Amino acid sequence: MRTALRTTVAIAAIVAPLTATALPAAASSSLLYRDRGTYADTYFDGPGTPGGLPGNYSSGWLSFHSTDVAEGYVDTYACDPGETPWGDVNGQNACDPAGSYYAWGETLKLVSGKGKNPSSTYSGTLGLYDMTSEGGSPAAEGVPFSVTLTPSGATSRTTFSDSFKDPETGYTYKYRETRTTSYAAVVGNLDGVPAVQGSVGTYSLLNMERSR
């Protein structure tokens, strides 16, 4: 039996322009990528399928970042009446997988509230692409979504960093990511499939490549 909500780590897209510092050939040189901004994650679970996909029940996740991008996944199921992929009240699970889809949209609209613990509303449309087909063929286009998230818990802060030096080329690679995250109350849906859980936060990314 699959768990009700898959744990997924959303990696925000690096959208800042490339900054290159070129020094004489005898000296070192470096390439630096930076980005920072806000993001939100929302999980969806319930009857129906977005975009008229096969099945009658869906579970999915969307990450909203860079203020204009939405991406994630959707799994659909064909369930007998009263059943869910995670089991009904009697623990029954009369559902068959119907499809798995990658979600991507660039028509994201963000409306941010003001004051303490402001709500944020994300809306737009996205495309769904079949993850079981070669090349991820389009399965549905213009699928609407709209969710409003309101921070409702304590804020946590995490930092991840890593570095690697290639012994053959002498190049050094460094990566650092800092995130602040708060759980959020969420209302809304993905083309009728209800939102059930969410979080909001900020991120800061640094990715550096240095020679010699």
C-alpha positions, -999 to +999 in steps of 0.1 A: +000+000+000+013+034-009+014+062+016-012+089+013+012+117+005+046+112-010+074+132+005+090+152-022+117+178-020+112+207-043+143+222-057+137+258-068+148+266-104+179+288-107+168+317-128+193+344-121+215+354-150+250+339-152+277+360-136+312+352-150+344+365-137+372+359-161+408+363-150+441+358-169+448+322-179+475+319-153+451+328-125+419+312-113+384+319-127+349+313-114+313+310-125+287+320-100+249+314-099+227+330-073+189+331-067+166+339-039+128+342-035+096+327-021+081+293-027+051+272-017+042+235-018+007+221-019-006+185-018-038+174-035-059+143-028-094+133-035-121+123-060-119+133-097-090+138-121-076+170-135-078+176-172-101+147-178-073+121-172-082+084-169-095+073-135-117+087-108-093+096-080-061+117-079-032+124-056-006+151-065+018+178-055+027+212-069+056+235-060+052+272-068+085+291-071+103+319-089+069+337-088+059+324-122+065+286-123+045+257-111+057+221-113+050+187-097+032+154-103-002+139-105-011+102-100-046+090-109-065+058-099-096+039-109-114+031-076-145+011-068-173+032-052-164+042-016-127+031-020-095+051-020-059+043-029-051+044+008-080+022+020-115+030+032-127+029+068-124-009+067-089-009+053-101-020+019-082-007-012-101-015-044-081+009-067-059+004-097-033+029-109-046+047-140-016+070-148+013+091-136+019+126-149+045+154-147+030+188-141+045+221-155+031+256-159+045+290-166+013+310-162+015+313-124-002+343-108+007+352-072-013+375-050+003+382-016-015+395+014-002+420+040+002+420+077+012+393+101+011+358+086-003+370+053-021+346+029-007+339-006-029+329-035-014+310-064-034+304-096-029+296-132-029+267-157-005+239-164+002+210-187+003+174-176+027+150-194+026+112-193+055+099-173+051+063-186+055+073-223+088+079-241+095+116-240+066+124-217+038+130-243+012+157-234-018+143-217-037+175-208-032+212-214-046+243-198-054+225-165-065+252-139-055+254-103-060+279-075-048+276-039-046+300-010-020+293+018-019+309+052+011+303+075-001+284+106+030+270+124+064+278+136+092+286+111+120+262+106+154+270+089+176+245+071+209+248+053+225+223+029+260+227+015+283+205-005+316+208-023+336+187-047+370+190-063+376+171-095+411+157-093+415+154-131+404+189-140+412+208-108+378+224-109+360+229-075+322+229-073+303+244-043+266+245-036+247+261-007+210+263-002+191+279+028+154+275+033+129+288+058+096+269+060+063+272+077+033+248+076+003+265+061-035+261+061-046+256+025-078+259+006-083+254-032-081+227-058-063+214-089-092+213-115-116+201-088-092+178-068-090+194-033-058+208-017-052+190+016-018+202+029+007+230+023+038+249+033+054+283+025+088+297+028+118+315+013+150+302-003+185+313-011+207+295-035+244+297-044+262+275-070+298+281-078+323+266-102+360+276-098+390+265-118+424+259-102 
